[in-house]
């Protein structure tokens, strides 16, 4: 990573939190990622997955 990545990351997070459409997109991405993780763990534990 470049030396200034932390400052850029902070700026992007502040922007994301201040713009409702970006915040909704971020929350949707988190939800999709969490669902995929739970599905994978469940399937590996012997469940059916989706």
C-alpha positions as CSV (number, residue, x, y, z in Angstrom):
1,X,0.0,0.0,0.0
2,X,1.1,3.5,-0.6
3,X,2.3,5.5,2.4
4,X,-0.8,7.8,2.4
5,X,-3.4,5.0,2.2
6,X,-4.6,5.7,5.7
7,X,-5.5,9.3,5.0
8,X,-7.2,8.4,1.8
9,X,-9.2,5.6,3.5
10,X,-10.3,8.0,6.3
11,X,-11.5,10.5,3.7
12,X,-13.4,7.9,1.8
13,X,-15.1,6.6,5.0
14,X,-16.1,10.2,5.9
15,X,-17.6,10.7,2.5
16,X,-19.4,7.4,2.6
17,X,-20.9,8.1,6.0
18,X,-22.1,11.6,4.9
19,X,-23.8,10.5,1.6
20,X,-26.9,8.3,2.2
21,X,-26.6,6.5,-1.1
22,X,-23.0,5.6,-0.5
23,X,-23.8,4.5,3.1
24,X,-26.6,2.3,1.8
25,X,-24.3,0.7,-0.8
26,X,-21.7,0.0,1.8
27,X,-24.2,-1.6,4.2
28,X,-25.6,-3.7,1.3
29,X,-22.1,-4.9,0.5
30,X,-21.5,-5.8,4.2
31,X,-24.8,-7.7,4.2
32,X,-23.9,-9.7,1.0
33,X,-20.5,-10.5,2.4
34,X,-21.9,-11.7,5.7
35,X,-24.5,-13.8,4.0
36,X,-21.8,-15.4,1.8
37,X,-19.6,-16.1,4.8
38,X,-22.5,-17.7,6.8
39,X,-23.5,-19.8,3.9
40,X,-20.0,-21.0,3.3
41,X,-19.4,-21.9,7.0
42,X,-22.8,-23.6,7.2
43,X,-22.1,-25.7,4.1
44,X,-18.7,-26.7,5.3
45,X,-20.3,-27.8,8.6
46,X,-22.5,-30.2,6.7
47,X,-25.5,-27.9,6.0
48,X,-27.2,-27.3,2.7
49,X,-25.9,-23.8,2.0
50,X,-28.3,-21.5,0.2
